[in-house]
């Protein structure tokens, strides 16, 4: 029985910039990306602790590029339902 949060990931680090660049690669447009330089830069990369999920026997994962490509393709196929979803902030 799993009663605590479980991180699913590769255990490898990625920066926000690298993640944004990967997402943009799979979109049909090339947005202008701007960074808020007034904020602290924080950690250069984020790394999820995947020890718990590995201890549960899960060792397979989808490579980041493949997963992002699948998510972007899903979004394009389901754009209408995504744009019409319930938004609690509009109430």
N, C-alpha and C positions, 0 to 999 in steps of 0.2 A: 504494500500500500504506500503510495506516494502522498505525503502530507505537507511537504515543503516545496517552495519554488524550485524548478529545475531549469538550468540554462542549457539551451540547445545551441551548439555552435562548433566551430572547428578547434577552438583553443588558440587560434592564431590572431594576432592583433591587426587592426585596420584603423586608419585615421578617418575622420569625417570627410576630409577632402578626397581620399581614395574611394570611399563609399559613394560619394556624390558623383565622382567621375565614372564609376562603374554603372550607376543607375542611368546617367545621361547617355552612356554608350548604347543602351537598349531602347531609348525613347526615340520617337520620330522627330523631335525638335531639339534644338540646341539652345537651352535657356541661358540667359546671362546670370551667372552665379556671382553673388556678392557676399562678402564676409563681414561680419560685425567685428571690426578690429578694436572696438571699445571694450569688448569682453575679454576676460582672461583666456589664454589659449588652452588651459587645462592640460590633460594628459595628451602626449603626442599620438598615442594609439590606445584603443580600448581592447581588452582581452577578457572574454568571458571565462569564468572558472567552470570547466566542464567535468570536474571530478565526479559530481553526484550522478550525472547522466551516464557516465562511463561505468560507475559502480553498479548501475542498474542493467548493465549488459548492452547498452546502446553504443555502438562504435561506428556505424555507418552514417554518413552525412552527404548531403548534396553540396558540391562545391559552390562557393559564393557566386561566381559568375553564372553558373547554371540556374541557381535559385533566383537570382535577380532577374534574369531573362524570363524565367517562367512567371514571376510575379508581374512584370511589366506586360507580358503577353496576356495574362489573365485580366489585368486591369483594362487593356484595350478591348478585349472581348466582352467585358462586363461594365463598361463605362456608364451606361444608362442607369443600371441598378446601383452603382457606387455613388453616382451624383444625386440619386433620389433617396438615399438612406436617411434614417431618422437622425436628427441633429438636436441634441438636448440643449445646446447653447443658443438655439434660435427661439426658444420659448420665453 
